[in-house]
Amino acid sequence: MSSAFTARDLNHFDYVIIGGGIAGVVCAETLCELLNPSRFSGALQSSSGHLNYASKRVALISASQTVKTTINLRRISNMIETFDIEEKSGSSWSETWPDTLTVICDTMIKLE
């Protein structure tokens, strides 16, 4: 983690996703892509500085140290896709968004 993080930052996330299955992983990937649009779309960030998505943090809580990702995604028709499932280490998977995404290996007991 960057040395610029404070103690509050280490315990604070803007978005928390519970579950390291396909739904949770796709949700986290999509959210990270939306928060970091220039990584994938080539979109430029606003020069006015009103929206600073780069500082947003996402946590994915998984009971396992591995997460389930989709590979070999193929669109068959407008409404049907086919894909394979691959298990990856949560730490290596999250390296795509090092300043945004944190994978926490734990179980959820209570949500307040």
C-alpha positions as CSV (number, residue, x, y, z in Angstrom):
1,M,0.0,0.0,0.0
2,S,1.1,3.5,-0.6
3,S,2.7,5.3,2.3
4,A,0.2,8.2,1.7
5,F,-2.6,6.2,3.4
6,T,-3.5,7.2,6.9
7,A,-4.7,4.9,9.7
8,R,-8.3,5.9,8.8
9,D,-7.7,5.0,5.1
10,L,-6.6,1.5,6.1
11,N,-9.9,0.8,7.7
12,H,-12.2,2.8,5.4
13,F,-13.6,1.7,2.1
14,D,-16.1,3.5,-0.1
15,Y,-17.5,0.2,-1.4
16,V,-17.6,-3.2,0.2
17,I,-18.5,-6.3,-1.8
18,I,-19.1,-9.5,0.1
19,G,-18.3,-12.8,-1.7
20,G,-15.4,-13.9,-3.8
21,G,-17.6,-15.9,-6.3
22,I,-18.3,-14.9,-9.8
23,A,-21.0,-12.3,-9.0
24,G,-18.8,-10.6,-6.4
25,V,-15.7,-10.6,-8.6
26,V,-17.6,-9.3,-11.6
27,C,-19.1,-6.6,-9.5
28,A,-15.7,-5.6,-8.1
29,E,-14.1,-5.6,-11.6
30,T,-16.9,-3.5,-13.1
31,L,-16.8,-1.0,-10.2
32,C,-13.0,-0.7,-10.4
33,E,-13.2,-0.1,-14.2
34,L,-15.9,2.6,-13.6
35,L,-13.8,4.3,-10.9
36,N,-10.6,4.1,-13.2
37,P,-12.0,4.7,-16.7
38,S,-8.8,5.8,-18.2
39,R,-7.2,2.4,-17.5
40,F,-9.4,0.6,-20.1
41,S,-11.3,3.2,-22.2
42,G,-8.7,5.8,-22.8
43,A,-11.1,8.4,-21.3
44,L,-9.5,11.5,-19.9
45,Q,-10.3,12.6,-16.4
46,S,-12.0,15.9,-15.8
47,S,-9.5,18.8,-15.6
48,S,-11.9,20.6,-13.2
49,G,-11.1,18.1,-10.5
50,H,-14.7,17.8,-9.4
51,L,-14.8,14.0,-9.6
52,N,-11.8,12.3,-8.1
53,Y,-12.6,8.6,-8.5
54,A,-8.9,7.6,-8.2
55,S,-9.2,8.0,-4.4
56,K,-12.2,5.7,-4.0
57,R,-11.4,2.4,-2.4
58,V,-13.1,-1.0,-2.9
59,A,-12.9,-4.0,-0.6
60,L,-13.9,-7.5,-1.6
61,I,-14.4,-9.8,1.4
62,S,-14.0,-13.5,0.6
63,A,-14.0,-16.5,2.9
64,S,-11.3,-18.1,0.7
65,Q,-7.9,-16.8,-0.4
66,T,-8.9,-17.5,-4.0
67,V,-11.6,-15.8,-6.1
68,K,-13.5,-17.1,-9.1
69,T,-13.0,-15.3,-12.3
70,T,-14.4,-15.8,-15.8
71,I,-12.1,-16.6,-18.8
72,N,-12.7,-17.4,-22.4
73,L,-15.8,-15.2,-22.5
74,R,-17.6,-15.6,-25.8
75,R,-20.9,-13.9,-26.9
76,I,-23.1,-16.5,-28.6
77,S,-26.1,-14.2,-29.2
78,N,-27.4,-10.9,-28.0
79,M,-28.6,-12.5,-24.7
80,I,-26.3,-15.6,-24.4
81,E,-22.6,-15.8,-23.4
82,T,-20.4,-18.8,-22.7
83,F,-17.4,-18.7,-20.4
84,D,-15.1,-20.9,-18.3
85,I,-14.4,-20.4,-14.5
86,E,-10.9,-20.0,-13.1
87,E,-9.8,-19.7,-9.5
88,K,-7.1,-17.2,-8.9
89,S,-5.3,-16.0,-5.9
90,G,-7.1,-12.9,-4.5
91,S,-3.9,-11.0,-4.1
92,S,-2.7,-11.5,-7.6
93,W,-6.1,-10.8,-9.1
94,S,-6.4,-7.5,-7.2
95,E,-3.0,-6.3,-8.5
96,T,-4.8,-4.9,-11.6
97,W,-6.1,-2.1,-9.4
98,P,-3.5,-1.7,-6.6
99,D,-4.6,1.7,-5.3
100,T,-8.4,0.9,-5.5
101,L,-9.0,-2.7,-4.7
102,T,-8.2,-4.7,-1.6
103,V,-9.1,-8.3,-1.1
104,I,-9.8,-9.3,2.5
105,C,-9.8,-13.0,3.4
106,D,-12.4,-13.2,6.2
107,T,-16.0,-14.1,6.9
108,M,-18.8,-11.6,7.5
109,I,-20.4,-11.9,10.9
110,K,-22.5,-8.7,11.2
111,L,-23.3,-5.6,9.0
112,E,-24.2,-2.4,10.8
